[in-house]
Amino acid sequence: MERSLKTLSPEEEIAYMRDVLKMEAPTAFLDRIVGHFTILQARAGLMLSLITICLTISGFSGHRIAAAGWLPASLLSLGLCFAVLSAILLFLGPLRLRWATQHACQGPLENTLVAMLKLRNLRTHRYHVAGFILLLGLTCYMSSVILFVLKEGFGL
């Protein structure tokens, strides 16, 4: 029998950490949530590195690919636009730097923890959107390279 995982709301997530994981100390909650932000930041940094490589390679060979015709040039341009858009989303989301201790809400600590989890979820969503846009960009980019190779290699 297969059991499906339920996605918890931030409030349910705090209750789960408290009840099931037996976390009580405020520092344990904060450390866990900061760990989530650290993972998200690291993955976004890797994605940004891939974007940088794409843009750098285009600087060296983009003019040759674009010279192969309007379709490779259009795909290359579209791919680069998607890559830059992805980078912008990363900077507006997971790569946005704010220290965990800068966050505080009125009332009990749980309000602040819930707000931090909501922020984590928002940044995770932006990370996923940026990843999807980057995949579109890389698909366009690779299509332009393939068309270039076919034209130059086979004279198509």
TIVO-771916 format. One record per residue: residue number from 1; chain; x, y, z of N, C-alpha, C in turn. Coordinates in steps of 0.02 Angstrom, whole numbers. Layout:
! TIVO-771916
   nr  kette     n_u     n_v     n_w    ca_u    ca_v    ca_w     c_u     c_v     c_w
  NUM      A       X       Y       Z       X       Y       Z       X       Y       Z
...
! end
This chain:
! TIVO-771916
   nr  kette     n_u     n_v     n_w    ca_u    ca_v    ca_w     c_u     c_v     c_w
    1      A      42     -59       0       0       0       0      45      62       0
    2      A      32     107     -48      72     167     -53      39     223     -14
    3      A      80     258      24      55     315      62      82     379      31
    4      A      40     427      23      63     490      -6      84     538      49
    5      A     134     577      32     158     627      79     113     689      76
    6      A      98     716     132      57     777     136     103     837     142
    7      A      90     888     103     128     950     110      97     989     168
    8      A     138    1005     216     115    1040     275     116    1115     265
    9      A      68    1149     296      70    1222     298     125    1241     348
   10      A     148    1303     347     199    1323     396     177    1310     468
   11      A     114    1323     483      89    1311     551      92    1236     568
   12      A      72    1194     520      74    1121     531     147    1097     536
   13      A     191    1129     499     261    1110     500     292    1124     569
   14      A     275    1181     598     299    1197     666     273    1145     715
   15      A     208    1129     710     178    1079     755     212    1011     745
   16      A     227     994     683     259     930     669     329     928     701
   17      A     367     982     693     433     983     723     429     979     799
   18      A     378    1010     827     371    1010     900     347     941     924
   19      A     295     914     893     263     853     918     300     789     897
   20      A     317     784     834     345     722     809     422     721     816
   21      A     454     776     799     527     779     803     551     798     873
   22      A     505     814     917     519     831     987     567     890     994
   23      A     560     939     950     600     999     954     565    1048    1001
   24      A     600    1075    1048     572    1122    1096     611    1187    1099
   25      A     677    1181    1096     720    1241    1104     712    1288    1044
   26      A     703    1352    1057     697    1400    1002     757    1396     954
   27      A     816    1384     980     875    1380     936     871    1319     890
   28      A     839    1266     912     831    1207     868     786    1223     809
   29      A     732    1259     821     688    1280     767     724    1327     719
   30      A     758    1376     748     793    1424     707     849    1391     666
   31      A     886    1346     697     939    1310     661     911    1270     603
   32      A     855    1237     614     823    1197     561     802    1241     502
   33      A     770    1297     517     747    1341     464     805    1375     429
   34      A     856    1395     465     916    1424     434     949    1372     389
   35      A     948    1309     408     974    1256     366     937    1251     300
   36      A     872    1261     302     832    1261     240     854    1318     194
   37      A     863    1377     223     885    1434     183     955    1422     154
   38      A     998    1389     193    1066    1375     170    1065    1329     109
   39      A    1025    1277     112    1018    1230      56     992    1267      -6
   40      A     941    1306       4     911    1344     -52     962    1392     -82
   41      A    1000    1425     -40    1051    1472     -64    1105    1435    -103
   42      A    1126    1378     -79    1179    1340    -114    1155    1316    -182
   43      A    1095    1290    -185    1068    1267    -249    1058    1324    -298
   44      A    1036    1380    -274    1027    1439    -317    1095    1462    -342
   45      A    1146    1458    -300    1213    1477    -321    1239    1432    -376
   46      A    1225    1367    -371    1244    1321    -424    1208    1337    -489
   47      A    1145    1354    -485    1107    1372    -544    1135    1436    -575
   48      A    1154    1483    -534    1183    1545    -558    1250    1531    -593
   49      A    1288    1484    -568    1351    1464    -601    1337    1437    -671
   50      A    1285    1397    -678    1267    1370    -743    1247    1426    -791
   51      A    1210    1474    -766    1190    1532    -806    1252    1570    -829
   52      A    1300    1580    -783    1361    1616    -799    1401    1580    -854
   53      A    1405    1514    -849    1440    1475    -900    1406    1485    -968
   54      A    1341    1481    -969    1302    1490   -1031    1316    1558   -1061
   55      A    1315    1610   -1021    1327    1678   -1046    1399    1686   -1070
   56      A    1446    1656   -1035    1516    1661   -1054    1529    1626   -1120
   57      A    1503    1567   -1128    1513    1530   -1191    1482    1568   -1249
   58      A    1425    1599   -1237    1392    1638   -1289    1435    1697   -1310
   59      A    1471    1726   -1263    1516    1781   -1280    1571    1761   -1327
   60      A    1594    1698   -1320    1648    1674   -1363    1622    1649   -1431
   61      A    1566    1614   -1431    1544    1582   -1493    1476    1604   -1517
   62      A    1443    1648   -1482    1376    1670   -1500    1372    1701   -1569
   63      A    1423    1741   -1586    1421    1774   -1652    1425    1724   -1709
   64      A    1461    1670   -1699    1466    1618   -1752    1400    1580   -1758
   65      A    1368    1567   -1701    1304    1532   -1703    1252    1577   -1736
   66      A    1252    1641   -1717    1203    1687   -1746    1212    1696   -1821
   67      A    1273    1689   -1845    1287    1696   -1916    1261    1637   -1956
   68      A    1241    1584   -1923    1217    1524   -1958    1146    1533   -1985
   69      A    1112    1587   -1967    1045    1598   -1993    1000    1629   -1941
   70      A     940    1648   -1964     894    1683   -1919     867    1636   -1864
   71      A     856    1572   -1880     830    1526   -1829     880    1513   -1773
   72      A     943    1494   -1788     991    1487   -1734    1001    1552   -1695
   73      A    1002    1608   -1731    1011    1673   -1697     952    1688   -1650
   74      A     892    1674   -1673     832    1686   -1632     831    1640   -1571
   75      A     847    1577   -1581     848    1529   -1525     902    1547   -1474
   76      A     960    1567   -1500    1014    1588   -1456     993    1649   -1415
   77      A     963    1698   -1448     940    1758   -1414     887    1743   -1362
   78      A     840    1701   -1380     787    1682   -1334     816    1643   -1274
   79      A     862    1598   -1288     894    1560   -1234     930    1605   -1185
   80      A     966    1654   -1211    1002    1701   -1168     954    1744   -1128
   81      A     899    1765   -1159     849    1804   -1122     819    1764   -1065
   82      A     803    1700   -1078     777    1657   -1025     829    1648    -969
   83      A     892    1640    -988     945    1630    -937     950    1692    -893
   84      A     949    1751    -923     953    1812    -884     891    1821    -840
   85      A     832    1805    -867     771    1809    -827     775    1761    -767
   86      A     802    1703    -779     811    1655    -724     857    1683    -670
   87      A     911    1715    -691     958    1745    -643     923    1800    -603
   88      A     883    1840    -636     846    1893    -601     801    1863    -548
   89      A     765    1810    -566     721    1777    -516     761    1749    -458
   90      A     820    1722    -472     861    1696    -418     883    1752    -371
   91      A     901    1810    -399     922    1866    -357     863    1895    -318
   92      A     803    1890    -345     744    1915    -310     715    1864    -261
   93      A     739    1803    -265     712    1750    -223     765    1721    -177
   94      A     789    1661    -194     833    1625    -148     900    1658    -135
   95      A     925    1701    -179     989    1733    -168     984    1800    -133
   96      A     923    1819    -116     913    1881     -79     938    1873      -8
   97      A     985    1914      11    1019    1905      75     984    1944     130
   98      A     961    1906     179     934    1934     241     954    1885     296
   99      A     975    1912     351     996    1869     406     934    1845     444
  100      A     939    1783     467     882    1752     502     864    1791     565
  101      A     913    1821     597     899    1858     659     868    1927     646
  102      A     862    1946     582     828    2009     565     752    2000     564
  103      A     729    1939     564     658    1925     560     628    1920     630
  104      A     576    1956     642     541    1951     706     470    1976     696
  105      A     423    1941     725     353    1960     723     329    1974     794
  106      A     276    2011     799     246    2024     864     219    1959     893
  107      A     220    1954     958     190    1895     990     241    1840    1002
  108      A     216    1779    1007     260    1723    1023     309    1707     966
  109      A     360    1669     985     411    1648     937     381    1611     877
  110      A     328    1575     890     296    1536     836     275    1581     778
  111      A     254    1642     791     235    1689     737     295    1703     692
  112      A     352    1713     722     413    1726     683     433    1664     644
  113      A     430    1606     675     449    1544     640     403    1531     581
  114      A     339    1542     590     291    1532     535     306    1581     479
  115      A     320    1644     496     337    1694     445     400    1674     407
  116      A     449    1647     442     511    1625     410     498    1565     363
  117      A     454    1520     383     437    1463     340     399    1487     278
  118      A     357    1537     286     322    1564     228     371    1597     180
  119      A     421    1632     207     473    1661     166     513    1608     130
  120      A     530    1555     166     566    1499     136     525    1469      79
  121      A     460    1460      89     417    1432      37     414    1478     -24
  122      A     410    1543     -13     409    1591     -68     475    1587    -108
  123      A     530    1585     -73     595    1581    -106     603    1514    -142
  124      A     577    1461    -114     579    1396    -147     538    1397    -211
  125      A     481    1429    -208     439    1435    -268     476    1474    -322
  126      A     508    1529    -304     546    1568    -353     604    1527    -381
  127      A     635    1487    -339     689    1443    -362     663    1395    -415
  128      A     606    1365    -403     577    1317    -451     558    1352    -517
  129      A     529    1411    -512     511    1449    -572     574    1467    -611
  130      A     625    1491    -575     689    1508    -608     719    1446    -642
  131      A     714    1389    -609     740    1327    -639     703    1308    -702
  132      A     638    1315    -702     598    1300    -761     616    1348    -818
  133      A     622    1412    -803     640    1461    -854     710    1447    -880
  134      A     755    1428    -836     823    1412    -858     823    1351    -904
  135      A     782    1301    -889     776    1243    -933     750    1263   -1002
  136      A     702    1308   -1004     679    1334   -1069     736    1368   -1106
  137      A     773    1408   -1070     829    1444   -1099     883    1397   -1125
  138      A     899    1346   -1086     950    1298   -1107     926    1258   -1167
  139      A     861    1244   -1169     834    1207   -1226     840    1250   -1290
  140      A     823    1313   -1285     831    1358   -1343     905    1364   -1362
  141      A     946    1373   -1312    1018    1381   -1323    1047    1320   -1358
  142      A    1031    1261   -1332    1058    1199   -1362    1029    1187   -1431
  143      A     967    1207   -1442     938    1201   -1508     976    1244   -1558
  144      A     996    1304   -1537    1034    1347   -1582    1103    1316   -1596
  145      A    1134    1287   -1547    1199    1255   -1557    1192    1195   -1604
  146      A    1140    1156   -1595    1129    1097   -1638    1117    1119   -1710
  147      A    1076    1171   -1719    1065    1196   -1787    1129    1222   -1818
  148      A    1170    1255   -1778    1235    1280   -1801    1279    1222   -1824
  149      A    1283    1170   -1783    1324    1112   -1799    1298    1077   -1862
  150      A    1233    1070   -1868    1205    1039   -1927    1219    1079   -1990
  151      A    1213    1145   -1985    1225    1187   -2042    1299    1187   -2061
  152      A    1342    1196   -2012    1414    1199   -2025    1443    1131   -2043
  153      A    1417    1079   -2009    1444    1012   -2020    1418     978   -2082
  154      A    1354     987   -2096    1322     952   -2152    1299     999   -2207
  155      A    1308    1063   -2197    1289    1112   -2248    1213    1117   -2257
  156      A    1175    1102   -2204    1101    1107   -2209    1075    1177   -2206
! end
